[in-house]
Every structure is written in C-alpha cells, then in structure tokens.
Amino acid sequence: MVQTSACPAAIPVAVSGSAVRLSLVDAVGIGKTVTVSYTAPESQPIQDRAGSDAAGFTNESVTVTGICNRTPAVRTDLLERIAGVTDCASVTSEHLGAIDGELSFSNQRISSLQANDFAGLSKLQRIYFPNDLISSLDANIFAGLSNLKHMRFSNNSISSLDANIFAGLSKLEYISFNDNSISSLDAEIFAGLSNLEAILFTNNSIGNLDADIFDGLSNLRQISFVRNSLKSLPEGIFSSERNLTALAHLYLRENDLVCLPSDFPYSKVEDGSLEVDVDLPDCFGVSLSVSPTVVREGSEWESITVTAALMAGEPRINQRRAKSEDTTVTISVVSGTAEEGTDFEAVSSFSLTVAAGSTSQTGTFTLTATADDEPEEPETVTVTGATALSDSSVAGTQVDGATIEIRDALGVSISPTSLSVEESGTTTYTVVLINEPSGTVTVTPSSNDIGAATFSPSGLT
C-alpha cells in the first residue's frame, strides 16, 4: 500500500524485472513526502532472484524530487533551461525558482496539463499555450506564480474556468482565452487583479456577465467579448462605481445584445476616450423635447408641447428611426430646482404613444408658475419619461428628458402711477425694474393729453 497526503489510498503496484514501480493517482510536487508501506500477501509475494520473499516495511518516507511527473512538453522545456542537469529526477526547487521569462507551447497538440506543471516557477512572467487541444485547467495550476504577467490559452477547447484560478496573480496584466468553449465566468474571477490591462474572451459561449465582474480593475484598458452569446448587460457593469478609469477599448460585436445598459458611459464615447465596437440593430431610445422652454411667473398658465422621438444608432442612440410596434412613453413633470407646489402647480402624469412606423408623437400639458414678490435666479422643471419594463428594445426604462425654465415676471414699477401738474409746472416720477434684465430695457412714458403735458426725456433707458 502507498499513502500520500494528496491521495491516501491503495495504489496498484507494477513489477518489471527487478524494478517495482508505484504509479500514483495524483501528481506530487517537489518537496512533498510520500509514505510507502509493504505487507507481504499470503500468495504471490514480491520475491528476490533467489526466490526469497521480500521483507515488509511500514511508513517509509520518500521526499519527492524532480519534475518527471510533469507534462512531457513542459518537462522537456524546463530541463533545457537548467544548465548541467539532464535527468528530470535531479531537478530541485532551487533550479525551478531561478527560471524566468516565458513558457511557450504553440501548435504542439497538448491535450492536458498536470496540476503541478508550473509548480515552483515563481519568477515566470509569461505562459503561452495557443493553438493546442487543452480541454480543462486545474483550479490550482497557476498557484504560486507571483510574478506572472501574461497568459494566453487562445484556440483550445477549454469549457470552464474555476472561480479562483487567477487567485494570487496580483501582477497579471494580460489574459487571453479567445477561441475556446467557455460558457460562464464567476463574478469574482478577476477579483484582486488590480494590474490587469486586457481581458480577451472572443469567440466563446458566454451568455451573461455579472455586474461586479470588472469591479475595481482601475488599470483595465481593453475588454473583448466578441462573438459570444450575451443577450444583455446588467445595469452598473460599466458605471463610475466600478472605477474603470483606464478603459479605452470595449469590443462586444456579434452577440445577441439588444441595448447597452441605460447607465453606459456614453460621454466617454462622445469625447473620444472610449472606443466601443458593438452592433445594436434593434436598440432604440426615446428623446423628449419641449416648447416653449421658458415660462414666466405670474402668467395665468402656459401650454407646453412635448415631443417624444424614437432614436437609434450605434453605439450612441442619436438618429430618428421608426419601430415595427407601438412604443408608449409615460411622461412626468417633476421638480428640478423649482419645487412642485411652491414654484409651480402639480401636473398629472400622462402617456404618449409613438405608433408603429412613426418616429415621434406630440402631446400638451399646462404648466402654471406661481408668482412671488422676490427676485430670484431662474429655476427648472424637469420633464421625464419611462417606457415599459417589458420593452427590451428601448435602451433602459428611463428616457432622455427635457427641462423647462421658470423665470421672474417681466415688467416695471412706476411710482406714483398718476401725476397732477399745474400749468407751466413740473413734477417727477420713478421707474423701477421688477427684476434684473438680461439686456437693455427702454421705458417710454405717455400722457393721456399730449397737448397739455409732455415728458422729458421722452424715454428712459
């Protein structure tokens, strides 16, 4: 019987000539201890050449050295890097710890890797296995690679990645698993990889991404999930709270996306700091506009026309386009800097329906601004809209809104309002503007009997 810490179970024994070979089920890394025991069976015991039974022994410890149990291609490459060592059993942890640079195995038809293939390679910086036949990776295969910066496993047959496979790789900058068969990624798979600059998973089968998956990756510049099975992206995945301050390239084309999240950072697209490659042929947005955009305090009421327009475009929704079905938008008039009930009278919500084949629909509502005697800065009322949650073809349930400005009433105050003047006599009056004007104001006084009295000057500016 053979026992190890990794596999404390009975192991079959193979005898060939004078050699007795024990083949462990699990690979054992350098420095691990294997405990071996042998009890002679009643029949067919191990014998020497003279026919004498071999003596039994208990708990004989053997410390594993060498790299003989590693994947052949890896083992050969490592041996070639160690000067003066040709026997895989003679490789020590010191030898492995001195190896740096990269391991590269492209087009070698490697179908599997041992869990300990990279054990002890603490200085290794790059691992490349593109264009092979690898179908899975052990959860701990990268453990201890504290200096690893790049890994590329593109064009293999990998179907899944353990949630902790990148744990501890704090210096990792580049991950490429393009052209595999990965169907999902754990929400925490990139956690702690603050130096990560590129995440490439083009041409896989990933159907969704968690909102937290890129959280805190402040150095991340490039994300590629081209040709996957993404049907939607969660709200907040690219929000400012994720601290994706370095993100410059986002590639999402050839998925099943209808729209980007409503909180997507379109401002970065518009200022050129973020390149987005995505196809959204069925995505629409709604933009609201109002007329007039200014009302005055003290007017009895103002009729406001609001227009809801369907918009489309990639990636920014900015062109009018009709849909093949009706789109209903619920309009609400709410407080901006102006306070409902104090600065303006409440307005009930109402709906506008943009009919199939049309690009816009208009409606009206009445806005009454409350008059007051105090001059003040202009205040705003916000006109917002929302589409039905079930309408996935509209970019988010919130619609681009519009703003109406409430300004003080126009006018002047004349004191006194009437004058009596004796013949050949004079008198004075005072003109005061009710509020500060935005331009020059001219006041022209008049008399109810021009022949009896005149004004000098004829106008006040």
ABEGO torsion letter per residue (X at the ends): XBBBAABBBBBBBBBBEABBBBBBABBBBBGBBBBBBBBBBABGBBBBAAGBBBBBBBGBBBBBBEAAABBAAAAAAAAAABBGBABAAABBAAAAAABBEBBBBBGAGBABBBAAAABGBAABABBBBBGBABABBBAAAABGBAABABBBABGBABABBBAAAABGBAABABBBABGBABABBBAAAABGBAABABBBABGBABABBBAAAABGBAABABBBABGBABABBBBGAABAAAGBAABABBBABGBABABBBAABBAAAAAAGABBBBBBBAABBBBBBBBOBABBBBGBABBBBBBBBBBBBEOABBABBBBBABBBBBBBBBBBBABBBGAABBBBBBBBBBBBBGBABBBBBBBBBBBBBABBBBBBBBBBBBBBBAABAABBEABBBBBBBBBBBBBEBBBOBABBBBBBGBBBBBBBBBABBBABBBBBBBBBABAAABBBOBABBX
